[in-house]
């Protein structure tokens, strides 16, 4: 039996809005069996840095550090476990300032 990785969005859903002051997208990522091997985040098809705190299983993307412009964007997050099972989360969001 294969148990897939879980990606839980903490502060984003379809069409969420982010500002200069509130610019960090947060997820909890987990794999109950083999552990997280790799994760990649893309905004509008471009790779962006995602920082992972293994202790609390929190993955964060800082829109300001990535210089994401004002407007509508597409986010895709891929998480792979040690057995190469992959989970994907995709959504749209808007940066409003």
Phi and psi in degrees as a GROMACS rama.xvg file:
@    title "Ramachandran Plot"
@    xaxis  label "Phi"
@    yaxis  label "Psi"
@TYPE xy
-101.519  127.005  UNK-2
-106.123  120.133  UNK-3
-76.743  157.499  UNK-4
-60.522  152.62  UNK-5
-114.798  136.138  UNK-6
-120.409  115.918  UNK-7
-115.553  111.072  UNK-8
-69.9731  132.295  UNK-9
-98.0488  -33.4742  UNK-10
-140.465  25.6807  UNK-11
-139.868  142.66  UNK-12
-146.511  179.153  UNK-13
-55.0232  128.329  UNK-14
67.8053  23.6868  UNK-15
-60.8937  154.347  UNK-16
-116.378  138.553  UNK-17
-126.962  148.358  UNK-18
-119.929  175.739  UNK-19
-58.4636  -38.9024  UNK-20
-79.4893  -24.017  UNK-21
-125.075  76.8681  UNK-22
-122.291  20.6172  UNK-23
-113.766  120.845  UNK-24
-91.0324  132.055  UNK-25
-124.74  141.26  UNK-26
-135.064  156.129  UNK-27
-105.647  130.196  UNK-28
-123.113  142.852  UNK-29
-154.443  152.114  UNK-30
-138.678  115.225  UNK-31
-71.6281  -19.1992  UNK-32
-105.912  -67.9989  UNK-33
-98.6484  -16.021  UNK-34
96.9373  162.255  UNK-35
-79.081  128.724  UNK-36
-98.4506  -43.0849  UNK-37
-156.592  153.781  UNK-38
-148.258  145.227  UNK-39
-141.239  138.205  UNK-40
-121.145  142.533  UNK-41
-134.001  136.683  UNK-42
-120.141  122.2  UNK-43
54.9712  37.0619  UNK-44
81.0945  -1.37772  UNK-45
-104.092  132.01  UNK-46
-60.9019  137.371  UNK-47
-129.885  153.192  UNK-48
-70.26  127.498  UNK-49
-119.103  127.652  UNK-50
-101.318  132.357  UNK-51
-116.586  124.69  UNK-52
-101.876  101.952  UNK-53
-63.3791  -32.3904  UNK-54
-59.5163  -43.4235  UNK-55
-108.468  7.20382  UNK-56
57.5805  34.7242  UNK-57
-104.203  128.19  UNK-58
-113.36  131.367  UNK-59
-128.229  144.153  UNK-60
-124.405  119.805  UNK-61
-94.7647  108.996  UNK-62
-66.0282  -30.6865  UNK-63
-69.5883  -46.7374  UNK-64
-60.4808  -33.5878  UNK-65
-85.3238  -0.410804  UNK-66
54.3745  46.2709  UNK-67
-75.7645  127.789  UNK-68
-78.2915  163.579  UNK-69
-63.5046  137.285  UNK-70
136.186  -172.443  UNK-71
-86.8398  141.956  UNK-72
-141.649  158.677  UNK-73
-113.468  128.326  UNK-74
-111.561  136.58  UNK-75
-133.402  131.146  UNK-76
-123.371  126.053  UNK-77
-115.961  130.192  UNK-78
-124.475  128.07  UNK-79
-118.509  136.474  UNK-80
-95.0596  179.018  UNK-81
-63.6469  -17.8571  UNK-82
-99.7281  13.1218  UNK-83
66.8041  20.5409  UNK-84
-77.2883  138.15  UNK-85
-121.662  137.019  UNK-86
-116.882  145.16  UNK-87
-129.804  138.79  UNK-88
-124.694  129.25  UNK-89
-131.8  142.237  UNK-90
-161.762  170.553  UNK-91
-109.245  153.52  UNK-92
-149.683  169.239  UNK-93
-129.262  133.156  UNK-94
-97.6077  120.732  UNK-95
-105.706  -10.4229  UNK-96
